[in-house]
Amino acid sequence: MKYGYFDDDNKEYVITTPQTPYPWINYLGMQDFFSIISNTAGGYCFYKDARLRRITRYRYNNVPTDNGGRYFYIYDNGDFWSPGWMPVKRDLDSYECRHGLGYTSITGQRDGIEAKVLFFVPLDFNGEIHRVTLKNIGDQEKRITLFSFVEFCLWNAYDDMTNFQRNFNTGEVEIIGSTIYHKTEYRERRNHYSFYSVNADISGFDSDRESFIGLYNGFDAPQAVTAGKSNNSVADGWSPIASHSIDVVLQPGQERDFVFVLGYVENPEDEKWESQGIINKKPALAMMERFKTTEQVDKALNDLRRYWDELLLKYHVDSADPKLDRMVNVWNQYQCMVTFNLSRSASYFESGIGRGIGFRDSNQDILGFVHQVPDTARQRILDLAATQLEDGGAYHQYQPLTKKGNNEIGGNFNDDPLWLILSTAAYIKETGDFSILDEMVPFDNDPSKATDMFEHLKRSFYHVVNNLGPHGLPLIGRADWNDCLNLNCFSTEPDQSFQTTTNKDGKVAESVLIAAMFVFIGKEYAEICKRRGLDEEAHIARHYIDEMKETVMKYGYDGEWFLRAYDDYGNKVGSKENEEGKIFIETQGFCIMAGMGLEDGSAVKALDSVKKYLDTKYGIVLLNPAFTRYYVNLGEISSYPPGYKENAGIFCHNNPWVMIAETVIGRGERAFEYYKKIAPAYVEERSDIHRMEPYVYSQMIAGKDARRFGEAKNSWLTGTAAWNFVAISQWILGIKPDYDGLVIDPCIPPDWNGYTVKRMFRGARYTITVENPEHVCKGVKSMTVDGYPVEGNVLPVFTDDGEHEVRVILGC
């Protein structure tokens, strides 16, 4: 069942009912100010850091699920309703939500009134714009009152949820004209405030939640709205809000626009005050002035659209499959950018309180968006490297506001360092900019410990070499990529964190996945050494890589597939010898990506085992058979019910590793088969089962052992976005950046006739037409550039900022 449709021309997903299977959200903002908005106007916003600079409040685990947001109420002669259906839930004559790239518009109609609300965060602006358009679509005059509503959070979202004895006494506001200023704690330690304004005279306001809603009411029937009149309340402690009321008269066919600005301001310490006790409002007034007319709003929205159009021109495919085109050209790239901006910190599944920017997460995210904004990727790489520790390890997360490592989480996730090499290599391949390696970057954010970036990569490489276990495989530490495989935790206490509790010395449990990563990513380190003229270091690195490859084939292959790990007892994990969890997905993908088992057929056997034991109609499960009891030696992975999350769920992040592995052995048909099983546009028809948004990837889909087989969770902020874009754009469609140019190496289903990719690369624009007359999966038979034949399959790098026509013929 579908709950909407793709509007490909406008790059929008159109939702046609407010009662979606779960709130279907969008993200607003591209720089410092970010917002989550649902199809019923729920959600919240923050400046840089969802924990430390939360602007509006959101209640998790609420009933109804999506309760609280930026709401508008229309009072019409005793009747009242909201254009987004929630929170009032009055029946609407019509409803439509359009989620676009960085904006959302929601339109509702009831009893002759149409209300359309546009929400977006303009470029270079720290705030949301809410434009409300009211239109009389009936044949009688309408006299209505429009109420706005946002509820402020008290800046630190964790403190807001826990420290009521303080917070209920600190709330402060100022009301000037049509603007309500939230200035809680501004007079002491803070130099920032928020405000909510409208470009019209108001008939009333409320800034105290209890006065607006009523102590025993809810968002669905605030007492001010039911009475049709504001209370003009001034918050003094308790819970500050911002609500305007505007009396509106509309003749038949008449419409009026109102522009609301929800903004955030930081003042220099010496410019905090306008006068004694009066906050400096100049920056806020300038923000309001920038959006006082609907024409200014239209211009900003068009600027935002042009910005996204330009970003999406960097990679564009024209194929015979519209679902493939919309995923590659719009929604996958859009999700990659959103995921990069927020890492895993703030969604309807992450509170924004417990997580910051992830080290492994962001390094992987860079793979999916570096072609769009390479300068931004460069800075993120340097920020991540600055949280690295001197031994080559790293903080697992850092807080985006401070860019300091998160001490609450710490480090010792032994896969983390390798991802820094991979993201840096991806940046260099995309840009040709080796100068990043000469940037001076501190360890642990200590300037006295600064070294060049290349040294950070070197220590990342040798962190693996220096931390090997009994079989010569890398020690897993707290965890490798799979945070729930906790081989050193041995937790028997319910309040312990699986990921941060270690009860073992960590000198036995080994990861075959990190070994595979070391081979795959270590080759990039060796190549970078070579290109810096460090031939001896490159030779040494290749020696360690070859040694690790041999070790994996000796101790990490189980006859038909690759092992996953060795536990603290030295026993195999992911082996036919195990009762449960005999085979895992991760190593089958990554080992073959690293080139293991290609010579002797082991790779083909491993991927055939994936098909036999792990594949389902909704995607590839993470392991099989599922764990049916808790294994203290394995940790959190066995604590989930069978079929959910890491315990045999369809973990979408690592499905593309198998897609890539299939292209390595040349099976394009199977690679694309796996791609279609989890790509959102292909699952839209079963949205009632899938439940999450049909335009972005989710982290997890319930596996075959689950009662809710096929149901997704944790949408939007997942490494699934980047890896699926890498799999489809670089390995299946086969346009892959490399140090010396674009490598053209498609691996596609044999029934494809061809396709065209337009790709920006180092300033030049390539139009690459791939033809498949012999209907093969893989193999470039010939290639021409601007009509001239090219030897091999690497496109030359042009420095002319021009356009170049490439024709690729596949064949034997």
N, C-alpha and C positions, 0 to 999 in steps of 0.2 A: 504493500500500500504506500502511496505517495502523499506527502503533505505540502507539496509545492512543486516548483519546477525551476530549471536553469534558464535564465534570460542571458544567452551567450552574447548578444549584441551589446548589452549594457554591463556585462560582467557582474551580474547579480544573481543571488538565489532568492526566489520569490516564494514566501511562505503564505499559504492561503487559508490557514486556520491557526488561531492562537493556541489550540490544544494539541501541540506537537507531543510526541512520545516522551520527550524530555525537553527542558529549555534549550532552544537552538540559538547559539550566541554568535556574536561578532566582536571584533576588537577594534577600538578606535585609538589613533595615535601612532606616531612613528619615531618620535625623538625622546622626550623626557616625560611627557604626560600621557598616561595610558588609561583606557577604560574598557570594561567588559559590559556588553549590553545584550540582553536577550531579546527574543522576538516579542516579548510583552513589556519591554522597557525596564526589565530588572537589571541587577548588576551594580557595579561600583567603579570608582576611579581613584587614581593615585598619581603622585609625582615621583618618578624614578623608582621608588622602593615601595612595594605593596604593604610592607610591614611598618616602615618608619615614617612614611608620608602618605598614609591613607587619607583620602579626602572625604569620601562618603561611606556610610556604614552598610555592611551586608551581614546577614545572619545565616551562617551555614547550618545544615541539617534542619532547616526550617520547614514548617508545614503551613501553607503549601511550599513546595520546594523553592520556587522562584518568587520570593516575597521580599520586597524592598528594592528600591531603585530610584530612577528619576521619573516621577509620575505627574501626569496632568489629569485633572478632573474637570468635567463640563457639567455645570449645574444648569438645568433647563426646566424652570417652572416646577420645582419639586423633584424632578427626575435628575439623576446624576449618573455619569458613566465615564469610562476612560477609553481613549482611542486604541490602546493596546490590549483591551479586554481586561487584563489585570490592572489594578488589584480589585476593581469593583465587580467584575465578572458579569456585568449586564449583557444580555444578548445584543449583538451588533447586527445591523442590517447588512453590513459588509466589513471585511477585515483584510488587510494585506500588509505584510512586512517584507521589505526589500533589504537584504544584507548585501552591501556592496563593498568595495575595497576601501576600508577606512571610514565607512559611513553606513548608517542604517536609517531607513525611513519607515514609519509605521502609520498606516491610515485606517481610521475607523469611521463608520457612518451609523448614525442612529437618529430616527425621528426628524429627518430633514436637515441635519447638521453633519457636515463632513469635517473631520479633524485630522490633519496630516502633520506629523512631527518628524522633523529631520534632525538627526543626531550626528555630530562629527567633531573631531579634533583637528583644527586647521594646521597646516604646516607652520613650524616656528611659532607655536602658540601653546601656552601652558593652561589649557582649559577646554571645556566642551562648549559647543554651540548647540542650542536647542531652538530650532525655528518651528513655531507652531502656526499653521495656516488653518483658519476657521472659515468655512464656506457654508452659506445657506443654500442648500440644494432643493428646498421646498418652495411652496408658493405663498407662505405667510411670513410676516416679520418675526424675527427671533430675538428675544432678549435673554442673554445667557451670562453666566459668570464662569470665567476660566480660573482654575486654581492650579498653581504649580506646587511641587513638593520635592525636596531632597533632604536627607538626614545626614548631618555631618558626623564623621568619625573623629575621635579626639587625637588625630595625627599618628599615634603609634597604635596600630591595630591590635597588637597583643595586649598592651596595657588597657586599651578600650574594652577588651573582653574580660578582663580580670580584676581591675583595680577600681571597683565601683565606689568604694568609700572616699577615694580622692576625686574621681571623675565627676561624680554627681555634685561636686562643689566648685568645679573650675570653669564650667562653661560660660563663655562671654560672647556677646555680639554687639555690633553697632548697626543701626538702621538709618540710612540716609537716603531720602527720596525713594527710589524704586530698587535700592540695593541693600541686601542684608550681608553684613560682613561677619564671618566667623573668626574670632580672634582669641580663642581659648589659649591660655598660657603665653600669649604674645608679650605681655608686660614683663615677664621674667626672662626665661631662657630662650625663647623662640624669636626668630625674626621673619616668620612666615605666617600668612593667613590665607583664608579662602573667602570667596564671595559669590553671591548669586544675584544677578540683576536682570532687568527686562527693560527694553527700550520703549516703555510706555508708562503713562501715569497709572498708578494702581489705586484700587478702592480700599485695599486693606492688606494686611500681612500677618504672618505668625512666624516666630522664631523659637518658640518653645513647643516641644513635641506633644507634651501632655495637653497643652491648651488647644493645639490643632486637632489631634486625634481623639483625645479623651482617654481617661485612664482605663476604661473598660471597652474601648472600641479597638478596631484594627484598621489596617490600611484600606480595607474594603469599604468602610463607612466612617471616615473621620467626622467628628462632630461639627467642625467648621463647614465642611462640604455639605453635610446633611441639612445644616441650617442655612446654607447659601450665603454665609457671611463670615469673614475673618474676625479674629479676636484682637488683633493688633498686640499680640503678646511679645514681650521682650524676655529672652532667655536669661536666667540668672542661676547658673549651675544646671543641674539635671541634664537634659539632652537637647542641645541646640539643633534646630532645623532651619530651613528657609522655605517659606511659602508665600507666594503673591496671590492676590485675587484681583481680577480685572473684569469690570462690567463691559459687556460687548453687545451692541445692537447691530443686527445684520438684516438688510432687506433681501428679498428673494434674488438669488444669483450673486449677491455681494460676498466678498471674502476679505479677510484681514490677516496680516502677518504680524507676529510678535517674535522678537529675537531675545532669547534668554542666554546669558553668559554665565557659566559656572567656572570660575577661574581660581588660579593659585598664584600667589605673589611671594617672592622673597625680597626683602629689603636689606641693603648694607647695614651693618650695626649702627653706623653713625647717621643713618637716614631712616631709623625706625619710626620716628614720631613726627606727626604734623604739628602738634602742640601737646601740652601736658595731657597724657592719657588718651590722645586721639591718634590713631594709627595713620601712617603715611599712605594715602590712597592714590597718589599720583600714578603708580604703575597700573593699578586696577582701573582707574579712569581712562588711561590710554588703551587698555584692553577693551573696555566697553566702547570707546570711540571707534575702535577698529571695526566693530560689528554692530553699529547702530542702525543700519539699513539692510533690507533684504537684498539689495544689489551687492553690498559688500559680502554678504553670506554666499550669494551665487558665485561671485568671483573666487572666493576661497575654496568653495566646493569644486569649481572647475580646475583650479590650481592643483587640488589634491588628485583629481582624476587624471590630469596630465602627468603628474608625478608618477602615478602607478602605470599609466600607459607607457611611459618611457622606460620604467624598470622592466616591464614585461616584454619589451621589444628585444631584450638581451638574448632571449631564447624563445623561439616560436616555431611550432610544428604545424604543418598542414598535412593531414593524412585522410584516409577514407573513413576514419572512426571519430565521430564528433565527441564521444565520451573521452577518448584519449586526448583529443585536442583541448577540451576544456580543462582537463586535469593538468596537463603539462603547461598550457599557456597561461592559465589563470590561477586556479585554486591551489594547486600544489606549491607553486612559487609564492603565492600570497601567504599560505600557512608557514612556509619556511621563514619568511620575513617576520611574521608575528612570533613564531617560536624563538627565533634569534633574539628579538627584542625582550622577551619575558622569560626566556629559558623555561624552567618548569615551575615558576613561582606563583602565578596567579591565574586561576581558572575556576570553573565550577567544581573541580575536583582537587585543586590545590588552593589552600586558603590565602596564600601570599604571606603567611606568618612563619611557617616552619621551614621554608626553603628560600635560598637566594639563587644566584647565578651558578649553575653547576659547571665544574671544570670539564668533566668528560662530556656533559651535555652540550655546552656551548662550542667546544671544539668540533663536535660532530655537526652541530647546526650550521657551522660555517661552510661545510661542504655543500649545503643546499642553497646558499644565497651569495656566496663570494662573487659570483658572476654579475650580480646586480649592483652591489655597493662595496666594491673591494676596499675602499679607504676605511669604511666602517669595520669591515672584517679585520683589517690590519690592526686597528686600535684595540679591538676585542682580543686578538691574539696576544698583544703586548700586555693588556690588563690581566689576562689569564696567566701569562708567564710570570707576572709580578707576584702571584700568590704561590708560586712554586717554592719548594723548600730546597735547602742547599744540597741535600743528598739526591735530588732529582724527583722526589715525591712531591705531593702538592696537597693544598687544602682542597677538599672535595667540593666546596662551595665558597662563594664570596658574596657579601652584601652589595647590591648595586649602588646604594647611596654613598658608601664609603670606599668601595672597591677593596676592602680588607678581607682576608680569609676568615671564614666562619669558624671560630674556635669551638662552638657547640658541636659541630660535626667533626672537625679535625680532618685527618687524612688517612693514609695507609690503605687506600683503594688502589691496588697495584697496577690496574690497567690505565689509570689516569695519565701518567706521564707520556705514554705512547700517543695518545690522541693529540697532544700538542705538536708532535712531529707531523702528524697527518694533516692537521689544519694549516700549519705553516707551509707545507709542501703544496697543498691545494691553492693557497694564496699565491705562491710563487709561480705555479703553473698557469694560473689565470692571468697574472699581471706581468710576469717576467721580472718582477721587482725583487732582486736578491738583497737589496739594501736593508730589508727588514732584519736580516741576520746580523747587521752591524749595530743595530739599536741597543743602547745600554738599558738593561732591565734589571731591577733589583730582585733578590730572593726575599720572600716573606715580607714584601713591601718595605724593606730596609734599604734605603739609598746607599748605605755604607757597604752593602753586599752586592752592588750592581756589577753585572758582567754583560758581555754582548749576547744577543739572542741566540747565536749559534751555540754558545756554551750551555744555554738552557736546553737546547735540543740534544746536545751531547750527553748531558746529565740525565735526560729522559731516557735515552737509549741505554746508558750504562746502569740505570736504576734496575732494569731487568737483568742485565748481566750479573750484577752484584747481589741479586736476590733470587737465587735458584735453590730448588729443593732437592730431595734425595735422588730423584730420577733425572735431574738436570733440567727440569721444567720450571717455569717461573712460579715463585711463591704467590699465592692468591691474596694474602693480606686480609683485610676486612671483607673484601669482595672484589670480583672483577666486574665486567660490564653488568652482570646480573647481580644487582644489589641484594637479592634474596637468597643467593647461594652463599651461606655464611658458615664456612668450614672451620672457623676459629672461634665461633661464638659459644656453642654448647650451652644455650640458654635454657634454664628451667624456671626462671622467674617471669611472671606475666608482665611486669612493668619494665623489663629491660628492653632496650633497643637492639634489635637483631643487627643493625648495621654499625652501631658504635660500641657495642659490648664485645670485648675479646677476652676469653678465658683461657686461651691457649697462647703459646709463645710464637706461633705463626711460622715455624721453621720446617713444617712437614707438608701441610696442605698445598697442593700445586694446581695450577690452571692450565689446561691445554688451550683454552681460548686465548689467554695472554701470549702463549707460545706462538699461536697462529698469527696474532696481531703483530708480534715481534718480527716474524718473517715478512708479513705483508707490508708493515709500516717501516720496518728497519731498512728495507730496500730504498725507501725514500731518503732516509738519513745517509745511507752510503752514497746515493747519487748526489745529494747536496754536498757532501764532503768532496766528491770527485770534482764537482763544478766550482768549488772554492780552491781547487789545486791541492787538496789534502789527500793525495793518492795513497799514502801509507795508512792514514786513518780509514779511508774508504776500504782498503784491503783488509784491515783488521775487522771492521764492521761486517764485511761480507763473510769473513771466517766465522764470526759468531752466529750470523744468520744461517749459514750452511750447517753449522753444528746443531743449531736448534731444529732445523728442518729434519735432520737425521734423527734427533732425539724424539721428535713427535712421531715419526714413522715407526720408531722402535718401541716407544712406550705409550704412544697416544692413539694408536690405531687398533681397533678391536676385531678385525677380520672382515666386517661388513660396513663399519662406520667408525668415525673418530670418537674417542672418549671425550668426556667433558672435563674431568678433573681427577685428582686423587685427594682423599679426605685426610684428616689428621691422623688416622690410623694407618695411612698408606694404602687404603683400599680404593678400588676404582669407582668412579662415579660416571654414570652414562655408559654402562657396559652390559653385554649380554649376561654377565655373571650376576647382575643385580636383579632383585625380585621386582622392583618398581623403578621407574626412571631409567630404563635401559638405554634409551637413545635421546639425545638433546639436539636441538636445531642449530645452536650457535656455531659449534665447531664444524659441522658439516658445511656451513656456508663459508666461514672465515678460513678454514684450512685450505679449501679449494681456491678461494680468492687469492691465497698466498702461493698457489701453484703446487700444492702438495698432492701426491697421488695421481698426477697426470700421466706419468710414464708407465706405471704398472697396472692401471685400471682401478686403483683404489678409490679414486675420485668418483668415477662412474658408479661404483658399488655404493658409495656413501650417499650419493644423490638418489639412487634408486631406492635406498633404504628410507630416505626422507619421504619419497612418494608412497612407499609401502606402509610405513608406520606412523607418519606424522601428518600427512596431507588430509584435509577434509574439504567439504564443499564450501566452507567459509574462510579457508586459509590454513596455514601450516601451524600446528600446535607446537609449543615450546619443547615438550618432552612426552614420552610415552613408555610404559603405562603411567597414568597419573599416580601420585603418592596418595595412599588411602589412610596413612597414619603419620604422626609426627616423628621425624628422624632428628634427634638432637645433634647428630654429627653433620646434618645438612642445613639446618636452620630454617629461616622463614619460608623458603620455597615449599617446604612440606607442611607448613601451617595453614595454607589456603585449602579450601575445599577443592576436590578434583574438578578440573576444567576452568578454574579461575586464576587470573593473573599468571604468575610464573609457574604455578602447578598445572601444567598442561592447558593453559589458556592459549589462544592464538595471539601471541605477542607480536604485534604488527611491525615493531622496530626491526626485528631480525628476519622477517620474511624476505625483505629485499636482499639480504646476504645470500640467500639461496637462489633468488632470481639471478644475481650477479654470477654466482657459481655455475649456474646452468649456462650462462653465456660463455663462461670460460671454457666449458667443454663443448660449446657449439650448439646447444639445444634451445634455440630461440623460441620455438613453439611452447615448450614447457615454461620457459622464463616468463613469457607473456601471459600464459595461463595463470601462473601464480600472481602476477601483477593484477590481473582483472579481479581476482577473488577478494582483494581487500581495498582496491582503489575506490574511493567514495562514490564517484559518478556511476560506477557499475553496480553498487549496492542500493541505489536510491529506491528501486522498486520494492525492496523489502525493509523499508524504514520502520515499519511496525515491529519487526523483529530486531533490527539493528539498533534502533532508538536514537542513536547519536546523529549529529548533523550529517547530511548526505553530501556535503561539499568539502569536508576536511577529514583527515585521518584521525582515528582514535588509537590510543596506545594498545588497547587490549580488546579482543572479542572472545566471549566465552567459548571454550572448546567443546569437543564432542562428549566429554564426560560430565558436562555441566547441565543442570536442569534448564538453564536459559541459553542453550547452544545458539550462537549467532548474535547474541546481545553484546553491544560494545559498551565500553566505559572509558573515561579519561580522554576526552577528545581535545584537539587543538595542540596543546603544548607537549609534544612528543618528538623524539628523534626519528620517529617513523616518517615525518615529513621530509627531512633532509635525505635520508637513505633511499626512500622511494623515488625522490627526484633524481638522485644520483643513478639509481638502477635503471630508470627508464630513459633518462637523457644521455647518459654516458655509456651504458653497457648494452641496452637493448637498441635504442635509436643510434647509439654508437658515436656520438660527437664528444670526444673526450679531450679536455685541455692537458697538455704536457709541456715539459720544459722548452721544447723546440717548436711548438705549434700545436694545432688541433689534430689529434689522431682520429681518423675515420675508420671505425671498426664495428659496424652494426652486427647485431645478432637477433634476427627477427623470425616470426613465423614464416614458413616457406610459401604460404598462400598470399602473402602481401606482395602487391605489385611495386610498391615504392612509397615515397613520401618526400616532403621538402622541409628542411629545417633552416630557419634564419637565425644566425648566431653572431652576436657582437663579440669580438675577441681582440683585445689590445688595441682598440680604437678603430679597427676595420670591421666591415660588415660582410659576412659570408652568406650567400644563398646556396645551400647545399641540397642538390636534388639527388636522391638515391633511387636507382632503378634496379629491379630484381627480375630480369627477363627469364632467368633459368630457375627461378623459384627455389633458391637455396636459403639456408638459415644464416650462413656466415661466409665471409670471404670476399675481399675487394679484388675484382678482376682488373679494373682499370679506373683511372681518375684523371680528370682534366680540371684546370683552373684557368678561367677566362679563355677557354678554348685550347690551351696548351697542355700536353700530357705531363703528368707528374709521376715520378718513380716512387714506389712505396705508397704508404697511406697516411703520410703526415703532411698537412697543408702548410705552405710557407707562411711566415709571419710578415704581414705587410705593415709598413709605417706611413702609408699615404692617407689614412683616414677615409679610404674609399670603399666602394662596393665591389665584391668579387663573386663571380659565378662559378660554382663547383658542380661538376657532374660526376657521380660515382656509379659504376656498374658493378653489381654483385655477380659472382659466378665462380665456377671451379677453375 
